[in-house]
Amino acid sequence: MEKEITVVDYPLPDREELKRIIDDMATMYKDKAVIDTDPSFREELVDALLGMTQTEVENIIARVLVVDARLDAKDIPEIIQEKIQIIRKSGVLEFYPLNESLDSIGGLSTLKKWLLRKRVCFQSKAREYGLEMPKGVLLTGVPGCGKSLTAKAVASEWKMPLLRFDIGKVFGMYVGQSEENVRRAIQTAESIAPCVLWIDELEKGFAGVGFTDTDSGVTSRVFGTFITWMQEKMNPVFVVATANDVSKLPPELLRKGRFDEIFFVDLPNAKEREEVFSVQIKKFKRNPDIFDLSSLTRYSEGYTGSDIKGVVKAALEEAFLDNGRELTTEDIFLQIKQTLPLSATMKERIDSLRNWAVNRARPASSQWEEIPVPSIENFSQRRKLEL
């Protein structure tokens, strides 16, 4: 029978099709409701509807018109929330709110400059000049040093929707379900473009590809679909992938052409740790200028950004429990003494990551100075002396 069947793919509505649907709905409800005809609102409405099927678009517009017989700018948040729910139901993609910025990341100056420069390459004049559409970036390195935060911040900085692609949820129990899931996720991302597609901990989805065949080749086929799309994609979907253990990734994924650049995110150096302390103290609604940041920086050698965030949070909790008094530098010092950083418990793994990155990745910091990775014994001895 397969020779007698023709397969037809129905893509999601593009911008022109969405405009036509909106015009048809306006004609249908012209005697019962009003749809704002302002051009700027129309473009905003189309942006909000991208990624939905025609039926979903018609249903959400009809539902809004039933409520107050009018569709205008105040209805955009409701439409966006509806789209978030629709995409979330797929179980593979998830919308993330744009509540971070590059300023909320301490350090990583080289990576930040690269991202700001890459943004210009999305413009139409870049195509006319001969530049290709940016593909994406792979961030690897020490856990807890800002890789995932960067993915969230770049979408906010570029003012693009942020979609999180959970590779682990792609794999289904039925034959062909996994391949269909990844194709649908790619189709949805392209229909919403321009957007940022964030793939966190990439190695967990594609570890072992090419070395094991315990799933009848499903992982290899999903991987093949993904890397082919990465190589050939023309739509402005910028992929930000993160990986803590890049050695588990298939080598085909790391060659030039898949990603525009591979960055290694190391432990923050002294200047970066001071920036992280400042950012985290600000996040907890305190003025960093009243704290001894230089001393905190000097004493927190080997701490990741996540370690520093945890230290500041714990210090704030202790101050609150102590009759709600104000947070002090001494409170943060005490928490540093009581915290064993990730760099001490994962010394061998961090050394291995650094060795891999020397000739394979670009440093995310302007000065990739070698940050010593102390052993657990060194931290224990130091705490005894200080306490």
N, C-alpha and C positions, 0 to 999 in steps of 0.2 A: 504493500500500500504506500510505502514512503515515496516511491517514484511518482505516484499520482497526486501527491500533496505538495502544495506550494507554501513555503513559510514566509509570512509577511510580518515585519516588525513595525509596530506603531509607536513612534517616539512620543515623548511628552510634548505638550504644546510649547512652541517657542514664543518669542515676544509678539510677533505679528499675529499668530493664531490667537494669543490671549487678548489682543486688542480687538480682534474680530468677535470673540466670545463676549467681551464686555459690551461691544456695540449691539450685538444680538440681544443681550439681556436688557440693555437700555431701551431697545425698541419694544421688547416684549412687555416691559413694565412701565412704559411711558405714561399710561393713564393712571397708574397706581402708586408710582414712586419716582424719585428723582435721583439720578446719578450725576455727581459733580463732573463737569466737562473741562475743568481746568487742566491744561497740558501737564503741569508739574505733578498734580495729583494723579493723573492718568499713568505717568511713568512710575510713580511710587506704587501705585496699585499693581501694575504689571510686575514690578520687582517682588512684591509680596506674594503674588500668585505663582511665580515660577517654581517648577517642581511638582505641581499638582496636575492630575488628569483633568480632562474636560469636564467629566461628571463632578469631580470634587470642586472645581472652580464654580460651576453652575450652582451647586448646592450651597456653598458658603456665601455667594452673592445673594442668592434667594433668601437665605436665613437672615442676613443682615437687613435686607430690604423689608422683610416681614416685621422686624422689631420696631423701626421708626420711619419706614417708607422713604429712607434716604441713605445713600452711600457716599461718604465723603472722607476727609482725612482722619476724622476721629475714629473711623472703623478699621484703620490699618492695623493697629495693635491686635485687635481681635482676629483679623485674618492671619496675621503672622503666628499667633498662638495656635490657630487651627492647623496651619501648615506644620508647625512643630509637632503637634500631636499625630498628624497623618504620617510624617516621616518617621517618628518614633515607633509607630506600629509595625514598621517593616522589621524592626529588631536588629538592623544592621547599621543604619545611620542614625545619628542623633544631633539635633541642633544644640549649640552651646551659646550662651549669652556672651556679648562682647563687653566684659567688665574689667579687662586688663589692658595695659599699654606697655610699650617698650620701656617707659620710665619706671615701671614697677618691677623691673628686672635689674638687679645689681650686677655690674660687670658685663662681660661678653661684648665688648665694644666693637670688635671686628665683625662679629655676626650681625650686630645691630646695623652697622654701616652697610653691610652687604645687602641686608633686607630692604633698607631704605632706598638703595640704588636700584635694586631689582624691581621695585614697585613701578618705576618709570617705564619698564619694558612691557607693561601691559597696555600702554597707550597705542592707539592706531598709527600714530606717526612712527612708532618703533617698527611696525610691520612694513610701512612704506620705506623705511630706511634699510630694511633687509634683515632685521632681528627676528628670531623665532620666539614664539610664545614661551615664557618661563615654565618649566616643568615642575620643579620642586626642590626640596632640600632634605637631606638626611642628617639628623642630629644624633650623635652617639657620644658616649662618655660615661663619666661617673654618675651614678644615680643621685637624685636630689640636688642637682646643680642648675636647674632651670630649663631643661629641654622641653617639657610639657608646657611650662608657663610661657615659653617663647612662642609655641604654636598658637596659644590663645591670644597672645599680645599682637602677633603679626596681623591677624584677621581684624582686630580692632584698629590697628594703625593704618591698615589699607582700606578700612571701611568696607569689608566684604563679609558675607555670611560665613560662619564657621560650622563645618560639619565634622563630627567625629565618626570615623569608620572603624568599627570594632571587627577586626579580622576573625577573632575567635567565634563570633556569632554567625559568620558566613556559612560554616559547615553544618549541614543538616543530615537527617537520618535517611532521607529517601534518595534514590538514584537521580542524579541531575539537579537536586535541590541546591547544592552548594554552588555549582557553576551558575545557576540562575540567580542566586542571591548576589553574587559578585557583579554580574552583568547589570542587575537592577540597581545596585548601589552606584555603579559608575554612571548609568543612565540618569539617575536622579541628580547626582552631583553636576553632571554636564548641563542638565536642564536649568539648574539654579545659577550656573556660572554667569559672571565671575565670582568665584568663591574660594575659600581655603579648606582643603580636605586634610584633616588631622588624623594620622594613623599612629596610635600610641603603642609602644613596645612591639614593634614590627616583628621581632624575632620569635615571639610567642606564636604567631600565626604561620610562619614559614620555616621554622626550625626543622632541619633534617631533610629538606627538599633535595632530591637527587641522591640521597644516601640510604633512605629507607623506603619501603613500599608496603606499609602495613595497612593502608586505607584504599587499596585498589587504584592508586594513582590519583585520587581526588585532590589531594593537596597540590600535587604537581600541576594538574589541570587548572586549578584556581590560580596558582602562582603564574602559570603561563599566560592566562587571561590578563592578570594584573600587570605584568611587566610589558606585555605587548601594548596595552593601553598606555602605560607610562611612556613608552618609546614613540608611539604614533599619535598621541592625543593632540588635537588642534584647539580644543576649547580652553578658555582661561580658568582651568581648575589647578590651583597651585597646591601641590602635595607637601605637607610638612610631616615627615615620618621621624619617629624617635626609636632608638634602640639602646638598651643598656648593655647588651652583650652582642656586639656586631659580628663576632666570630661564628655565631650560629646561623648567620644569614647566608643564603646561596650567593656565590661569587657573581652570578649573572646580574644580580640586583645592584651590585656596587660599581659596575663599569660605567664609564662616561656615556651619557645619553639617557640614562634612566633618571638621574637627579642632576640638577645644575651644579651642585656642590655637596660635599660631605664635610661636616664640621665636627671637631672633637671638643667636647665641653669638659674641661678638667676642673679640679678643685679650685675654688676662687683664691687668687693671690691676695696680698695684704690690702691693696687699693680696692679690690672688688669686695672683700669682706666688709670693709668700712661702708661701701655703698649698700651692701645687703643689710647691715645693721640699721643704716639710716632709713632704708625703704621699709623694713619691718617695723621699726619704731613708729614711723608715720602711719602705717596701716592700723596700728593700735591706738591711733589718735593722740600721740605724744609728740613733743617737739624734740627731734634728735639733737638739736644744738645744746641742750642742757645735759647731755650725757657725754661721758669720756669715751668717744668712739675710738680714738687712737689706742687706748689701753685695751679696750674690748677686742679690737682687731689684732693686736699683738698677742693676746692670750688665747685667741681662738684659731690658731694655726692648725690646718688639717680639717676644719669644719666645713661641711657643705652648706649650701643655702638653706636646705631643709633643716639641718641641724641648728642653724642660727635662728630660723623662724621658731623652732620648738623651744629653744632657750629663752627667747624673748616672751613667748606665750606663757611658759611655765613661770617665769619671773613675775609676769603681770598677775597671774593667778595667786601666787604667794602674797603679793602686795595687797590684793583684794581681800584675801582671807585674813590678813593682819589689819583688821578694822578699816579696810578700804583706803589705806594710806597711799600716797603717790609713789609711783615706780621710781627706783633709783638705779644708778650704775652698779652699786654694790649688789642689788638683787640679781642683776643679770650675771655678774661675776660668780655669784654663788651657784647659779644654775649651770654655768660653764664648767665649774669644778665638778659638778655632780653628773655631767653628761659625758658618755663615751661616744665619740663621733663615729660616723660610718667609715671614715678613712682608717680607723684603727682596727675595726672588726673585719674589714675587707681589704687589708693591705695587699695581699697577693693578687687579688682580682684587679685592683686598681693598677698595680704595676703591669699586669698583663694587658690591660686596656691601653695603657700608655705606650707600651712596646708596639702594639698593633698599629696605633695611630701615627707613629713617627713619620712614616713615609706614605701613609694612605689617606690621611685626613688633614684638613686645614684647621689650625687652632682657632677657637671661637673668641679668644682674648687677644688683645693687641700685643701683649707681652706674655708669651707662653712660658713663664718662668717655672722651673721645677719646684713644685710644692712638696716638701717632705711629707711622707706618709708615716707617722709614728706608729709604733707597735702598741698593743694593748698594755704591755708591761710598762712602757714609758709613761702612758697616761695614768696608770695606777700609781706609779711612784711619784709623779708630779702632784697628783691630788693629795697624797699622804703628806707631802711637804707643805702644800699650801693650806691644808686643813689643820 
